[in-house]
C-alpha cells in the first residue's frame, strides 16, 4: 500500500494513502492520534474527507458533476426527478418495474395525517416556510416510529420524498392565507407540487408543461453535491443513530443559512437593490471590481467550481425557454441578463473565473415561475432530499461509528 510520511518531533509516521475511482488522493490519518497523540487541524474541514462515498463526484477544475457515475448533463436531459432520486438512493437507474413501483409509493404516501393540519394552524402567518418545514419533518417521527429493518427504512425514505412537497406547499398556503390544496394521485411528482402550490378553490388550474419541465430540472440539479454543509450535517446527526426524520430536519436547518441554501435568495435581493437604486447595473459592477469596496456580486463564482458550474450551463438554457414561454417582462430579469453578459465578457470576471453559478439562474427561474423568494430555500430542500437520504442510507449501511471531531 502506498503511504505518506509525517515527521513530528523527530519521529516518522507512515500514513496509508487512499486513491479514489477518479484518481483523487487522500491521506488516511485515522490512527494518527493513537500513534502520536497529535491531531490535524483543519478549520471548516476544507482539506478533510469525512467518509468514502459512491454517491456523487465533483471535479471543480474541469466543471464535472456526476451522480453515481452519470454526467449531470445526461440526467437533466433524459431523466425526471423521481428516476434520479432512485439512482442516488440505490446506485443505478431504475428499470420499468422498479420505477413504476417507486412512483406508486410516492403517490400512496403523498398525503399527510389530518392531525398534522392542526400544527399549521399554530404557526403565525409570517413564519418562515423553512422553520415550518424543519419542524414538520421532525414531527413525522411521532407518526412513523422507526425500526431498524431495511424495508422500514426504504418506506420512510419514500414517505419523506412524497410528503416533503405536501408539507412545503402547506407552509406556503399558510403564509398567504389560502386553504390547503390536497395532492392529486393522477399527477406526476413535479406537476403535483405545482398543483398544490398554485391551484385555488373554484378555479381550474392546469400545469404548464414547460413549468413542470423546469421544476424537474431544478430538482435534479440540486439533488446532491457531495459533502456540503447540509449533507455533512445529515451524516453527523445520523451517525448518532438519530431517526431518519430528525436527521433530515437537521439538514433542512443547515441548508437554511444564507451561505448555503439561501444563496439564490441573496441573488434576488441583490437584483432588487440594484433596481431600487435606479437599475444602473454598471455602477454595481464597478463597485464589485473595486477591492476597497465591500460590495460583492451574488451568484458569481463557486467554492468548488473553478470552471463554469455545469448546473448553471443547463439552467441558462432552461431560463431562456421559460421566459419565452411565459412572455415575462421583468426588470429584475433584465438586470440579471446584463450582469450575466458582463461576467461572461469582462476580463476581470473571466480571468478570475467568476462565472454565474447555479444560484444565479435558479433564483431567476423560481421568480419567473411565480415562486416567492422566501420559498427558494424550501425548493432547494425538496431537490436535495434524495441526496440527503442517500447519504443517510449509505452511512447506516456501512454501520459507521459516531462522528466526533
C-alpha positions in Angstrom: 0.0 0.0 0.0 1.2 3.5 -0.8 2.0 5.6 2.2 2.7 9.2 3.1 5.3 10.0 5.8 4.7 12.6 8.5 7.6 13.8 10.6 6.8 15.1 14.1 9.1 15.8 17.0 11.8 13.7 15.4 9.6 10.7 14.7 8.2 9.5 11.4 4.7 8.2 11.0 3.6 6.2 7.9 0.1 7.0 6.9 -1.9 5.0 4.3 -2.8 6.7 1.0 -6.3 6.1 -0.4 -6.9 6.6 -4.1 -10.5 7.2 -5.4 -12.0 6.0 -8.6 -11.2 9.2 -10.4 -7.6 9.2 -9.2 -8.1 11.6 -6.3 -5.8 11.1 -3.4 -6.5 11.1 0.4 -4.1 10.5 3.3 -5.7 8.3 5.9 -5.0 9.9 9.3 -7.4 7.8 11.3 -4.8 6.3 13.5 -2.5 9.3 13.8 -3.8 10.3 17.3 -3.4 6.8 18.7 0.2 6.6 17.4 1.4 10.1 18.2 -1.2 11.9 20.4 -1.4 14.6 17.7 -4.3 15.5 15.5 -4.6 17.5 12.3 -6.3 20.9 12.5 -8.5 21.9 9.6 -10.9 24.7 10.3 -14.0 24.3 8.2 -12.8 20.9 7.0 -11.6 22.4 3.8 -9.0 19.7 3.3 -10.6 16.8 5.1 -12.6 13.9 3.7 -15.0 12.5 6.4 -16.1 9.4 4.6 -15.8 7.2 1.5 -18.9 7.7 -0.7 -20.1 6.3 -4.0 -23.0 8.8 -4.5 -21.6 11.9 -6.1 -18.4 13.1 -7.8 -17.2 16.7 -8.5 -14.2 17.9 -10.3 -14.2 21.6 -9.7 -11.3 22.3 -12.0 -12.9 20.7 -15.0 -16.5 21.6 -14.2 -17.7 18.0 -13.8 -20.6 16.8 -11.7 -21.7 13.1 -11.7 -24.4 11.2 -9.8 -23.4 7.6 -9.3 -21.1 8.0 -12.4 -23.8 9.5 -14.6 -22.9 13.0 -16.0 -25.4 15.6 -14.8 -26.0 16.8 -18.3 -27.4 13.4 -19.4 -29.6 13.1 -16.3 -31.0 16.6 -16.7 -31.8 16.0 -20.4 -33.1 12.4 -20.3 -34.4 11.7 -16.8 -37.0 13.1 -14.4 -36.6 13.8 -10.7 -38.1 10.5 -9.5 -35.7 8.5 -11.6 -32.7 10.5 -10.3 -33.9 10.1 -6.7 -33.9 6.3 -7.2 -30.4 6.4 -8.8 -28.9 8.3 -5.9 -30.6 6.0 -3.3 -29.9 2.6 -4.9 -26.9 3.1 -7.2 -28.4 2.5 -10.6 -31.2 4.0 -12.7 -34.4 2.0 -12.1 -35.9 -0.5 -14.6 -39.5 0.0 -15.7 -40.9 -2.2 -12.9 -38.8 -0.5 -10.1 -39.7 2.9 -11.4 -43.4 2.1 -11.6 -43.4 0.8 -8.0 -41.4 3.8 -6.7 -43.8 6.2 -8.4 -46.7 4.3 -6.8 -45.1 4.6 -3.4 -44.7 8.4 -3.8 -48.3 8.7 -4.8 -49.5 6.5 -1.9 -47.6 8.4 0.7 -48.2 12.0 -0.6 -50.9 12.8 1.9 -50.1 13.8 5.5 -52.0 12.8 8.6 -55.0 15.1 9.0 -54.0 15.8 12.6 -50.9 17.5 11.3 -53.0 20.3 9.7 -53.5 21.5 13.3 -49.8 22.2 13.6 -50.0 24.6 10.7 -52.8 26.4 12.4 -50.5 27.1 15.3 -47.8 28.9 13.3 -48.0 32.6 12.8 -48.8 33.8 9.2 -45.4 35.4 8.8 -43.5 32.2 9.9 -40.7 31.4 7.5 -41.5 28.3 5.4 -38.1 26.8 6.3 -38.9 26.9 10.0 -42.3 25.2 9.3 -40.7 22.6 7.1 -38.0 21.6 9.5 -40.5 21.4 12.4 -43.0 19.4 10.4 -40.4 16.9 9.1 -39.1 16.3 12.6 -42.7 15.8 13.7 -43.2 12.9 11.2 -41.1 10.8 13.6 -44.1 10.9 16.0 -46.4 9.3 13.4 -43.9 6.8 11.9 -41.7 5.3 14.7 -38.5 3.9 13.2 -37.4 0.3 13.3 -34.0 -0.9 12.1 -35.2 -3.1 9.2 -34.1 -2.2 5.7 -37.7 -2.4 4.4 -38.8 0.1 7.0 -36.0 2.5 6.1 -37.0 2.3 2.4 -40.6 3.0 3.3 -39.7 6.1 5.4 -37.4 7.3 2.5 -40.5 7.1 0.2 -42.6 8.8 2.8 -40.2 11.7 3.1 -39.8 12.3 -0.7 -43.6 12.1 -1.1 -44.6 14.2 1.8 -42.0 17.0 1.7 -43.8 18.6 -1.3 -47.1 18.5 0.6 -45.6 20.0 3.7 -43.8 22.7 1.7 -46.9 23.7 -0.2 -49.0 23.7 3.0 -46.4 26.1 4.5 -46.8 28.4 1.5 -50.6 28.3 1.6 -50.5 29.1 5.3 -48.3 32.2 4.7 -50.7 33.7 2.2 -53.9 32.7 4.0 -55.3 30.3 1.4 -56.9 26.9 2.1 -54.7 23.9 1.7 -54.7 22.0 -1.6 -54.6 18.2 -1.4 -52.3 16.2 -3.7 -53.8 14.6 -6.8 -52.9 10.9 -7.4 -53.2 11.4 -11.2 -50.4 13.9 -11.4 -46.6 13.1 -11.6 -44.2 14.4 -8.9 -43.4 17.9 -10.2 -46.8 18.6 -11.6 -48.4 17.6 -8.3 -46.2 20.1 -6.4 -47.2 22.9 -8.8 -50.8 22.0 -8.5 -50.7 22.1 -4.7 -48.8 25.5 -4.8 -50.9 27.4 -7.3 -54.4 25.8 -7.5 -57.2 27.6 -5.6 -60.8 26.6 -4.9 -63.4 27.3 -7.6 -60.8 27.9 -10.3 -59.5 25.5 -12.9 -55.7 25.1 -12.8 -53.7 23.3 -15.5 -50.0 22.7 -15.0 -47.9 24.3 -17.8 -45.6 21.5 -19.2 -42.7 24.0 -19.5 -43.0 24.8 -15.8 -43.1 21.2 -14.9 -40.0 20.5 -17.1 -38.2 23.4 -15.5 -39.1 22.2 -12.0 -37.9 18.7 -12.7 -34.6 20.1 -14.0 -34.1 22.3 -11.0 -34.8 19.5 -8.6 -32.4 17.2 -10.4 -29.6 19.8 -10.4 -30.0 20.3 -6.7 -30.3 16.6 -5.8 -26.8 16.1 -4.5 -23.5 17.9 -4.3 -21.0 15.8 -2.3 -20.1 16.7 1.4 -21.6 20.2 1.6 -22.7 21.7 4.9 -26.3 20.2 5.0 -25.3 16.8 3.7 -22.5 16.6 6.3 -25.0 17.7 8.9 -27.3 14.8 7.9 -24.4 12.4 8.2 -23.3 13.9 11.5 -26.7 13.6 13.1 -27.4 10.2 11.5 -24.1 8.8 12.9 -25.6 9.1 16.4 -28.4 6.8 15.2 -30.9 9.6 15.4 -34.0 8.7 13.4 -34.3 9.5 9.7 -36.8 12.3 10.2 -34.6 14.1 12.8 -31.5 13.7 10.6 -33.3 15.3 7.6 -34.8 18.1 9.8 -31.2 18.9 10.8 -30.2 19.1 7.2 -33.0 21.5 6.4 -31.8 23.8 9.2 -28.3 23.7 7.9 -29.5 24.5 4.4 -31.4 27.5 5.7 -28.3 29.6 6.1 -27.6 32.4 3.6 -24.1 31.0 3.0 -25.6 27.7 1.8 -29.2 27.2 0.5 -30.1 30.9 0.9 -27.6 32.0 -1.8 -30.3 32.2 -4.6 -32.4 34.3 -2.3 -29.4 36.6 -1.8 -29.2 36.9 -5.6 -32.8 38.2 -5.9 -32.3 40.6 -3.0 -29.2 42.0 -4.8 -31.1 42.4 -8.0 -33.9 44.2 -6.2 -31.3 46.5 -4.5 -29.9 47.4 -7.9 -33.3 48.1 -9.3 -34.3 50.3 -6.3 -31.1 52.2 -6.9 -32.2 53.1 -10.4 -31.2 49.9 -12.3 -27.7 51.1 -13.2 -26.0 47.7 -13.2 -22.7 49.1 -14.5 -22.4 51.1 -11.3 -22.6 47.9 -9.2 -20.2 46.0 -11.5 -17.7 48.8 -10.9 -18.2 48.5 -7.2 -17.7 44.8 -7.3 -14.4 45.2 -9.1 -13.2 47.8 -6.5 -11.1 45.9 -4.0 -11.7 48.7 -1.4 -15.5 48.3 -1.8 -17.3 45.7 0.4 -19.9 45.0 -2.3 -19.8 41.6 -4.0 -22.0 40.3 -6.8 -24.0 37.4 -5.5 -24.4 34.3 -7.7 -21.0 34.5 -9.3 -18.1 32.1 -8.7 -18.3 28.9 -6.6 -16.3 27.4 -3.7 -15.8 24.2 -5.6 -16.0 25.0 -9.3 -13.0 26.8 -10.7 -14.6 26.5 -14.1 -18.2 27.1 -15.2 -20.7 25.4 -12.9 -22.1 22.6 -15.2 -25.5 23.1 -13.5 -25.5 26.8 -14.4 -24.9 25.9 -18.1 -28.0 23.8 -18.1 -30.2 26.3 -16.2 -29.2 29.1 -18.5 -30.8 27.4 -21.4 -33.9 26.5 -19.3 -34.2 30.2 -18.3 -34.5 31.2 -21.9 -37.2 28.6 -22.5 -39.3 29.5 -19.5 -39.1 33.3 -20.1 -40.1 32.8 -23.7 -43.0 30.5 -22.8 -44.4 32.8 -20.1 -43.7 36.1 -22.0 -42.3 37.7 -18.9 -41.0 41.2 -18.9 -39.4 41.6 -15.5 -36.9 44.5 -14.8 -35.0 42.2 -12.4 -34.5 39.7 -15.1 -33.2 42.3 -17.4 -30.7 43.4 -14.8 -29.7 39.7 -14.3 -29.2 39.3 -18.1 -27.0 42.4 -18.2 -24.9 41.2 -15.3 -24.5 37.8 -16.9 -23.3 39.4 -20.1 -20.7 41.3 -18.2 -19.5 38.3 -16.3 -19.1 36.3 -19.5 -17.2 39.0 -21.4 -15.4 41.3 -18.9 -11.7 40.3 -18.4 -11.9 41.0 -14.6 -14.6 38.2 -14.2 -13.3 35.9 -16.9 -9.7 35.9 -15.5 -10.9 35.1 -12.0 -13.4 32.5 -13.3 -16.3 34.3 -11.6 -18.9 32.8 -13.8 -22.6 32.8 -13.0 -23.4 29.8 -10.8 -26.5 27.6 -10.2 -27.8 30.0 -7.6 -27.8 32.9 -10.0 -30.1 31.1 -12.5 -32.2 29.2 -10.1 -33.4 32.3 -8.4 -34.3 33.9 -11.7 -36.2 30.7 -12.7 -38.1 30.4 -9.5 -39.1 34.1 -9.7 -40.3 33.6 -13.3 -42.4 30.6 -12.2 -44.1 32.6 -9.5 -42.4 31.0 -6.5 -41.9 33.7 -3.8 -38.4 34.4 -2.5 -38.9 33.0 1.0 -39.7 29.6 -0.7 -36.4 29.4 -2.6 -34.6 27.5 0.2 -37.6 25.2 0.6 -37.4 24.4 -3.1 -33.7 23.6 -2.6 -34.7 21.3 0.3 -37.1 19.3 -1.9 -34.4 18.9 -4.5 -31.6 18.0 -2.1 -33.7 15.5 -0.1 -32.8 12.4 -2.2 -29.1 13.2 -1.8 -29.5 13.6 2.0 -31.4 10.3 2.2 -28.8 8.5 0.0 -26.0 9.7 2.3 -28.0 8.8 5.4 -28.6 5.3 3.9 -25.0 4.9 2.9 -23.9 5.8 6.5 -26.3 3.3 8.0 -25.4 0.5 5.6 -21.8 0.8 6.4 -22.5 0.9 10.2 -20.4 4.0 10.7 -19.1 5.0 14.1 -20.4 8.2 15.6 -18.9 11.4 14.2 -16.8 13.1 16.9 -14.3 15.8 15.8 
